[in-house]
Amino acid sequence: MSEPSIHLLRSVVLGVGSALPQRVVTNADLEKQVDTSDDWIVQRTGIRQRHIAGPGETTSTLGTAAARAALANAGVEAETIDLIIVATSTPDFTFPATATQIQAALGVTQGVAFDLQAVCSGFVFAVTTADKFLRSGSHKRALVIGAETFSRLLNWEDRTTCVLFGDGAGAIVLEAQPASPEERGVIATSLRSDGRHREKLYVDGGPSTTGTVGHLKMIGKDVFRHAVGQVTGVMTDCFAAAGVDATTLDWFVPHQANRRIIEASAEKLGIPLEKVVLTVDRHGNTSAASIPLALAAAVADGRIKKGQTVMIEAVGGGFTWGAAIIRW
């Protein structure tokens, strides 16, 4: 016999926070390093600047700062967290997990902390994973963090990739709460992967192959085609599961990779641009950090409000892709 609906749990957002490296690198700065121009970068990507980690700024320090900001925004203490998931492709060390470094920095001594690797889709995958932990009843309060220092994977002489990426971290606090009539919380998720596309977006190094970190490699046209062509499937799945459509959605917060990809995906699903949160011009592509950075910006400036319906969506190397709908 199933339990009454009053006992069903939802993963409700309590707070959000972000952290960015101090150093800002503009397109004009990059013009001095590689054969590129501000006009070329803006026209093709929408990026005007990005933050680049300096000495002493790592994925774990940025992730810890974002976590502290999210905890403060939520009004809860770190000691109440029993689940920490960090989405990252740029960990401080091959091991231990960056999540455990953040756990220690926050003074959390209970629960579980681990990393999740799905590249730019990592935050969507991490939110989905945390939601399953919380709704199962096994854990009560989670920190979900996207943190990256992608600048350390770049070939700074490759003008086709070095202009695209930046560093940063964002975090949300999720809490398992009984389902309410307002249906706040994560209400639908959909994830996909297809490992046949590795050569289109990958890093040419790793412990088991070269013993080096390697550099990012990308076939931009193929990534663009996949991002626009495939990702809408997981978005329509979420719309159907949540009983939401483009007209009733309040905000669309996509992975901030490229303004043209974002606009094409929104147009394909009939989402008006005024409902799209864009931070790619300020942050560049921060991989798993881009969605929580954008969420934090939209909450801070008052756009995203309690009770509103928000869709997050991303495509990452591999390929991986996913979407989730959250009633804030």
C-alpha positions in Angstrom: 0.0 0.0 0.0 1.5 3.4 -1.0 2.0 6.1 1.5 -0.3 9.1 1.6 0.9 12.0 -0.6 1.5 14.2 2.4 4.5 12.0 3.2 6.1 12.4 -0.2 9.3 14.3 -0.1 10.5 17.1 -2.4 14.0 18.6 -2.7 13.4 22.3 -2.0 15.9 25.1 -2.7 16.8 26.9 0.5 19.6 29.1 -0.8 22.1 29.8 -3.6 25.5 31.3 -3.7 28.5 32.0 -6.0 32.2 32.8 -6.1 34.4 34.1 -8.9 38.2 34.6 -9.1 39.5 38.1 -8.6 41.1 38.4 -12.0 38.9 39.5 -14.9 40.2 39.0 -18.5 38.4 41.0 -21.2 38.3 40.3 -24.9 40.7 43.3 -25.3 43.2 41.5 -23.0 43.0 38.4 -25.2 43.6 40.4 -28.3 47.1 41.0 -26.9 47.7 37.2 -26.5 46.2 35.5 -29.6 45.0 36.5 -33.1 41.5 37.4 -32.2 39.2 40.4 -31.7 36.5 41.6 -29.4 34.1 41.7 -32.4 34.9 38.1 -33.5 34.4 36.7 -29.9 31.2 38.7 -29.2 29.6 37.9 -32.6 30.2 34.2 -32.3 29.8 33.6 -28.6 28.3 36.6 -26.8 31.3 36.6 -24.4 32.8 39.9 -23.4 34.9 38.9 -20.3 35.7 35.9 -18.0 37.2 35.4 -14.6 40.5 33.5 -14.5 41.8 31.8 -11.3 45.1 33.1 -9.9 47.7 31.6 -7.5 45.9 30.2 -4.5 42.5 30.0 -6.2 41.5 26.4 -6.9 38.4 24.5 -7.6 38.0 23.7 -3.9 38.6 27.2 -2.7 36.1 28.6 -5.2 33.6 25.8 -4.3 34.0 26.5 -0.6 33.4 30.2 -1.0 30.2 29.5 -3.1 29.1 26.9 -0.5 29.5 29.5 2.3 27.5 32.0 0.3 24.7 29.5 -0.3 24.6 28.5 3.3 24.4 32.2 4.4 21.6 32.8 1.8 19.7 29.8 3.1 20.2 30.8 6.7 21.5 27.4 7.8 24.7 26.1 9.4 27.2 23.9 7.6 26.9 21.3 10.4 23.4 20.6 9.2 24.6 19.4 5.8 24.7 15.6 5.3 25.3 15.4 1.6 27.8 17.3 -0.6 28.0 16.7 -4.3 30.5 18.6 -6.4 30.2 18.7 -10.2 33.6 19.3 -11.7 36.0 18.3 -14.4 38.9 20.1 -12.9 39.4 18.7 -9.4 42.2 19.9 -7.1 43.7 16.4 -7.2 43.2 13.2 -9.1 42.0 12.1 -5.6 40.7 12.7 -3.0 37.4 14.2 -4.3 37.2 17.9 -4.3 33.9 17.5 -2.4 35.8 16.1 0.6 38.2 19.1 0.5 35.1 21.4 0.7 33.5 19.2 3.4 36.7 19.6 5.5 36.9 23.3 4.9 33.3 23.8 6.0 33.9 21.8 9.2 31.3 19.2 8.2 32.1 15.8 9.8 29.0 13.8 9.1 27.3 12.6 6.0 28.8 11.9 2.6 30.8 14.0 0.0 31.7 13.0 -3.5 32.5 14.4 -6.9 30.4 13.9 -10.1 31.9 14.2 -13.6 29.6 15.0 -16.5 31.5 18.1 -17.7 29.2 21.0 -18.6 26.1 19.0 -17.7 27.6 18.2 -14.3 25.4 20.5 -12.2 22.2 19.2 -13.8 23.4 15.7 -13.1 24.3 16.6 -9.5 21.0 18.2 -8.8 19.2 15.1 -10.1 21.5 12.8 -8.0 20.9 14.9 -4.8 17.2 14.9 -5.5 17.1 11.1 -5.5 19.1 10.9 -2.2 16.8 13.4 -0.5 13.5 12.0 -1.8 14.6 8.5 -0.7 14.8 9.8 2.9 18.4 8.7 3.3 19.7 12.3 3.6 18.1 15.5 4.8 20.0 18.5 3.5 22.4 18.8 0.6 25.0 21.2 -0.9 25.1 20.9 -4.6 28.1 22.7 -6.1 29.4 23.3 -9.6 33.0 24.4 -9.4 35.6 24.7 -12.2 39.1 26.1 -13.1 38.9 25.3 -16.8 41.6 27.9 -17.5 44.1 25.2 -16.4 43.0 22.9 -19.2 43.4 25.4 -22.0 46.0 25.9 -24.6 46.4 29.7 -24.4 47.8 29.7 -27.9 44.6 28.1 -29.4 42.4 31.1 -30.2 39.4 28.8 -31.0 39.2 27.5 -27.4 41.0 29.9 -25.0 38.5 32.7 -25.6 35.5 30.6 -24.6 36.1 29.5 -21.0 36.3 31.0 -17.5 36.6 29.9 -13.9 34.1 30.1 -11.0 31.8 28.2 -8.7 28.1 28.2 -7.7 26.1 26.3 -5.1 22.6 25.6 -3.9 21.3 24.2 -0.7 18.6 21.6 -1.1 16.4 20.2 1.8 14.1 17.2 1.8 10.6 18.6 2.8 7.1 17.1 2.7 5.4 17.8 -0.6 3.3 20.9 -0.3 0.3 22.2 -2.2 2.6 24.8 -3.8 4.8 21.9 -5.1 8.0 23.7 -4.3 11.2 21.8 -5.1 12.6 19.7 -7.9 9.6 18.5 -9.9 11.1 16.9 -13.0 14.5 15.8 -14.3 15.8 14.1 -17.5 19.3 13.0 -18.2 21.0 11.5 -21.3 24.5 10.4 -22.4 26.0 9.2 -25.7 29.7 8.2 -25.5 30.2 7.9 -29.2 31.0 11.6 -29.5 34.2 11.9 -27.4 36.4 13.3 -30.2 34.1 16.3 -30.6 34.8 17.7 -27.1 37.4 16.3 -24.8 40.7 16.8 -23.1 43.7 15.0 -24.6 45.2 13.8 -21.3 44.5 11.8 -18.2 46.1 9.6 -15.5 45.4 6.3 -17.3 46.5 7.4 -20.8 49.1 10.1 -20.9 49.8 10.7 -17.2 49.3 14.4 -17.9 46.4 16.9 -17.5 46.2 17.6 -21.2 44.4 20.4 -23.1 40.8 20.9 -24.2 40.0 20.0 -27.8 36.7 20.8 -29.5 35.0 20.6 -32.9 32.8 23.6 -32.4 30.4 23.1 -35.3 29.6 19.6 -34.2 29.1 20.7 -30.6 26.7 23.5 -31.7 24.7 21.1 -33.9 24.3 18.5 -31.1 23.5 21.2 -28.4 20.6 22.6 -30.4 19.5 19.4 -32.0 19.5 16.9 -29.1 19.0 18.9 -25.9 15.4 19.9 -26.6 14.4 16.2 -26.1 15.2 16.2 -22.4 13.6 19.6 -22.0 10.3 18.5 -23.6 10.5 15.4 -21.3 10.7 17.6 -18.3 7.8 19.8 -19.6 5.6 16.8 -19.9 6.5 15.3 -16.5 6.0 18.7 -14.7 2.9 19.7 -16.5 4.6 22.9 -17.6 5.3 24.5 -21.0 7.0 27.5 -22.5 4.1 29.7 -21.7 3.9 28.8 -18.0 7.7 28.6 -17.4 9.0 31.6 -15.5 12.7 31.3 -16.2 15.0 29.3 -18.4 18.5 29.1 -17.0 20.7 27.2 -19.5 24.4 26.3 -19.5 26.2 29.4 -20.4 28.4 28.2 -23.3 27.4 30.3 -26.2 24.7 32.9 -26.7 23.8 31.6 -30.1 23.3 28.1 -28.8 21.1 29.5 -26.0 19.0 31.6 -28.3 18.6 28.8 -30.8 17.5 26.3 -28.1 15.0 28.8 -26.6 13.5 29.6 -30.0 13.1 25.9 -30.9 11.0 25.4 -27.8 9.1 28.7 -28.0 10.7 30.2 -24.9 10.8 34.0 -25.1 14.2 35.6 -24.7 12.9 37.8 -21.8 12.5 34.5 -19.8 16.2 33.5 -20.5 18.9 34.2 -17.9 22.1 35.1 -19.6 25.5 35.5 -17.9 27.8 34.2 -20.6 28.8 37.8 -21.5 30.3 38.2 -18.0 31.5 34.7 -17.1 32.2 32.9 -20.4 31.8 29.1 -20.3 32.5 28.0 -16.8 31.4 24.4 -17.4 29.6 22.8 -14.4 29.7 26.2 -12.6 27.8 28.1 -15.2 24.2 27.2 -14.2 24.6 27.9 -10.5 26.4 31.1 -11.2 23.5 32.2 -13.4 21.0 31.1 -10.7 22.8 33.1 -8.1 22.9 36.2 -10.3 19.2 36.0 -11.1 18.2 35.4 -7.4 20.5 38.3 -6.3 19.0 40.8 -8.8 15.4 39.8 -7.9 14.4 38.0 -11.1 14.0 34.5 -9.7 11.4 34.6 -6.8 10.0 32.0 -4.4 7.3 30.0 -6.1 8.4 30.6 -9.7 9.1 27.7 -12.1 12.7 27.5 -13.3 14.2 25.2 -15.9 17.9 24.4 -16.0 19.5 22.7 -19.0 23.0 21.8 -20.2 25.1 19.9 -22.7 28.6 18.6 -21.9 31.5 16.7 -23.5 30.9 13.0 -23.9 28.2 13.9 -24.9 26.1 14.3 -21.8 22.9 16.4 -21.6 20.1 17.0 -19.2 17.4 19.2 -17.9 15.5 19.8 -14.6 12.5 21.8 -13.6 12.5 23.4 -10.1 9.7 25.3 -8.4 11.6 27.8 -6.5 
